[in-house]
Amino acid sequence: MATKQNIGVFTNPKHDLYVSEIETPDVGDLSEEEVLVHVRSTGICGSDVHFQKHGCIGPTMVVEDEHILGHESAGEVLAVGNKVKILKVGDKVALEPGVPCHTCKPCLTGKYNGCENVEFYSTPPVHGFLRRYIKHPAAFCHKINLLTYAQGALLEPLSVVFCGIRHINLILGQSVLVFGAGPIGFATAKAAEAAGAYPIMVTDIEQSKLDFIKKEIPSAITALVNGSLKENVAKVTDDGINNFDVAIECTGVEQSLELATHALDFGAKLHIIGVGKDHQKFPFMLLSVKEINITFQYRYANTWPTIIKLVEAGIIKLDNLVTHRFKLEDAVDAFKLAGNPKSGAMKILIEDS
């Protein structure tokens, strides 16, 4: 049962960031298929920082009111609805933030990440998970009793990555070029390694992030791409790799997309995970004459059971991605650190006991 005052981490159209008391969900108000969860660990995503600093992501996701952030969370089940059979009080769960309508065409064809009426927690106007207590549909609370709460919080970004790996059907021995050495880029490289890709190169404009990648994935090749296009092309092709089979773009930056095109082999795949500007330029003719296959993705679907199994087995380990931890009451300080690109932070967790 809830024993403390519920609190949440808010932003608003003025770009304020604050922790405030909110109503504690009443067990009696649970629907038959909901559970009450004490949120124990939540990762700060770049989108959370973007919503707070810029107030929007694209033209449709706009902060228009007081808004609770957070969508990378895990917690403890405190109560269950009358029809909930898959969970019990005391279970550890990872919270899947996208709750679809189950009736539109994407839902009915198994692609619920494209649901026309999805409620994605933390995307305005749907409040996020950065609060002490929350009600959530049991079907989107995935049991993780063999994992820590921190590992459970990391399952959301790993879902993004796993969806990308599945998109391109990565196979043993393919060479992979990963753009971006942040949390998603790191998790992508780890997943590609687990899938048997070789060699793997990771690029970034910050040497400290590349140093982290090299420490955690010794077999990976790293490249600092802070020069001209010609200089950067030379950097990513001077390690005995003429052209890559696959490029996975995790930054959404136009220059990375162009560099990827130059670094890929004929008939290769370019998969774009990163979120960038609404309109960008592509090297059209080069893409054409090299027959580069470009794919995009929007969030994820049907990923959680598989990635839980992979993390439980130790096939993919992201624990060292966590560099900083803050108490829920100190969330403002956590966001200040997350919003500083020179901080050296990789993944910041906000935790509650």
N, C-alpha and C positions, 0 to 999 in steps of 0.2 A: 504494500500500500504506500501511497505518497505520504511522506512524513515531513517534508520541508516545503517552504514556499516555492512555487514555481517561478522561474525567471527565464527571460529570453533575451537574445542579442539582436538588436534592431538597427536598421538604417532608415532613411526617409529621403524625400526629394531634395532636402537641404544638404544631403550627404553627411548628416550627423551619424555617429556610431555610439550606441549606449546600451547598457544592460538595465532591464526594467522588470519589475514584478508583473506577472500575468496570472490569469485564472488557472487554477489547478484542475485538470479534468476530473470529473466525478465518475467513479466506477459505475454508478447507476446509469450514467449516460452512454456507456459503451453500447454500440450496436451488437447484434448477435455474432458478427464476423470480425469484430475489432479486438485489439488488445491494447492495454495501457502499458507503456514502456517508459522506464527511467533511462534517459539517454546518457550513456556513460562516456562516450568518446566521439568526437566530431572533428574531421579534418577541415582545414580552411582551403577552399578551392580558389583558383584564380578568378572564377566567375563571381564568387562572393566579394572579393576585393573590388572587382570591376563594378558590380552593382552599387557598392558603397561609394566608390570614388567618382563614377561616371553616371550612375543612375539608370543605366540601361545596357542591354546587349542587343544590338540590332534595333530595328524599328518597332518590334512587337513586345519585347521583354523590357518593360519600363517600370521603375519604382515610382508609384503615384501616391503612396500613403506610407504610414509607419509599417515597416516590413521586417519580419524575422528571417535571418540568413541561415545558411547551412544545409547541406544535403549529403555529406559523407559521414554517416553515423552508425553506431552500434549501441545496444543497450540491453537492459534486463527487463524481462516481462514481469509486470506487477499484478496484472489481472487479465482475464480472458473472457470474451463474450460467450454466450450460451452455446453457440454452434461451432466454436473453435475446437478442433480436434488435434491439429498438428502441433500445437504449442501448449505449454503449461507454465504456471507461475514458477519463476526462477530460471527459465531458459535464457541463454544469451542469444541475441538476434542481431543480424545486420539489417538495416532498414533500406529497402529499395525505394528511391524517392519518386519514381514515375508511376502513378496509379492510373491506368487507362480506363476507358469507358466500357470495354468489352463488347461493344455493339457496332462500331464503325468498321469499314472495310479493312484498314490496317490491323485492327484488333482481331478480326475474324480470320485473317490470313496469316496470323502468327507474327506480324510485324508491329507489335503494339508501341514501339518507339515512335511510330508515325501516327499515333492516335490523334484524331482531330479534336478530342475533348480531354486530353490528358491533364491530370493535376500533378504537376511536377513540383515537389516541395522545394522551396526556396526561389522558384521562378515566379515573379509577381504575376498575379496577386496572391498566389498560394504561399503561405508562410512556410519557412524552413524548419529544420530539425534542431537548430541551436537554441534549445530550451531544456529545462530539466525533465519535464514530463510531457508526453504526447500520446494521443490516440492514433493508431495506424491500422489499416487492414491487415489481418493476420496473413493473408496470402502473399503480402509483400514484406513480411518479416521472416527472414531466412535464418534458420537455426544454425548457430555457430558454437555449440558448447565445447568443441575441442580447440577453439581459438581464443585469443585475448580480445578485449574490446578494441584495442588499438588495431589489431589485425582486421577486425570486423569493419572498422571505419575505412580501412584502405581498400576494401572490396569494391567500393564505388568507382574510384579511378581505375582499378584493375578491370572492372567491367567495360569501361571505355576502351581500354587497350585490347582486351580479349575480343571485343566486337571487331576491332580493326584487323587483328590477326586472322580472325575467321573470314572477314570480308575478302581478303586477298588470297586465302587458302595457302598460307605460307607452308612450304615443304622443306624437308631436310636438305641441308646443303646450299640453299639459296643465299646469295649475298644480300645484305640489308643495310640501307643507309637511313639512319634516324635523324631527323632534324629537330633539335631542341633537347636540352639536357635537364629540363625541369622534371617534376614528378611524373608527368605523363610520358615524357621521353625516356626517363629512367625505367619506368614500368614496361614500356614498349620494348626496350632493349633486353630486359630480363625475360619477358615473354618470348621474344624472338630467339633468345638463347635456349630457353626451355624447349622451343619447337625444333631446335636443331639447325637454325640458320648459322651460316658461317661463310665469310667473315661478317662481323657487325661493326659498322662505324657510326659514331654519334657526333653530331656537330652542335656548336653553340657559339655565341659571341662573348660568353663569360668563361674564362679559364677555370675559375673555382668550381663551376658546375662540372666541367669536363674532368677535373681532378677527382671529383666525387665519383663520377662514372667509372673512371679507371681503377679507383680503389675497390669499388664494389663489383665490377665486371672486368677482371684483369685481362681477359682475352679480347675485350673490345678495343677498337682503334678509335681515337678521338681526334677531332680537327677543329681548330679555332678559326671560324669563318668571319673575320672582321675586316676583310680587305675588299678589293674590287672583285667583280665577277670572275675575271680571268685568274686572279690570284686564288680565289676560293675554289674554282674548278681544279686548279693544280693541286691544292691541298687535299681534296677528297679523292684524287685519282693517282696520288704519288706513292701509294703503299702497295703497289703490285696489283691493284684492282683497276682494270681498264674501265669497266662499266658495271653498275650494280643491277641485280635482277629486280630488286624491290626498293622503293623509297617510301618511308612513312613520315609524313609531315605533321609535326606536333605543335607548330607555332602559329600557323595562319598568316605568316609574313610573306609578302609577295616575292621578296628576294630569295627566300628559301625555295619557293616553288620553281623559280627560274633555274636556280642552281641544281635542283633535283633533276630537271629536264636534261641539263647538260651531262649529268653524272650517270644517267640510266642507259642501259643497253637497249638495243633494238627489240621492240615488243615487250619491254619491261612494264612493271606496274608502279603507279604513283598513287598512294592512298593518303587522303587528307583527313586527319583528325582535328587539326588546329582550327580555331575560330578566329577569323580575321575581318578585314573591312568588307563592307557590302559589295563593293566592286573592285576587282583587281585585274591586272594585265597578265596574260599568259603568252609565252613564246609559241604562238599558234603553229607556225610552219615547222619549227623544230619538233614539236609534239607530233605533228602529222607525219613527217618523213621518218621519224623513229618509231611510229606506231605505238606511242606510249598509251597505256590503258589507265585512265584516271577514274578513281572512285572516291566517293565521299561517304561520310556516315553522320547520323544524327542520334546522339546518345547511344542506346543499346537496348536489346531485348533478349530474354531467354539466356542470360549469361550467368546469373548468380549461383545456381546449383553446381555448375561445372567449375567455376573459379574457387568456390569454397572447397571443393574436392581437391583441387590443385594446391591450394595453400595448406590444407590439412596434411597433405602428403609431403609437403616441403619441396614440391617441384618448382614453385615460384615463391621466392622469399623477398618481401618488401620491407621487413622490419626496420632496417637501417635507413630507410627513407625518412623516418621520423627524426627530426633534428631538434625540435623544441616542443615542450608541453606547458600548457597554462591551465589554471583552474577556470571554471565557467565564469566565476565572478570577475576574473581578470581578462575577459575576452577582448576588451578594448586594446589592451597592451599586445595581445596576440595579433590583432589585426594591424596594429602599427608596424610590427615586425614583418608580417606577411606582405605589407604594402611597400616595403623598402627593398628594391631590387639588389641593393648592395649588402644586404644583411647576411648573406650566405645561408639563409634558411632554405631547406628543401620542403619538407612537409611539417606543418605545425598542427598539433592536436590540441583541442580544448576538451578538458576532461572534468567529470563530476563524480564524486564518490558517495 
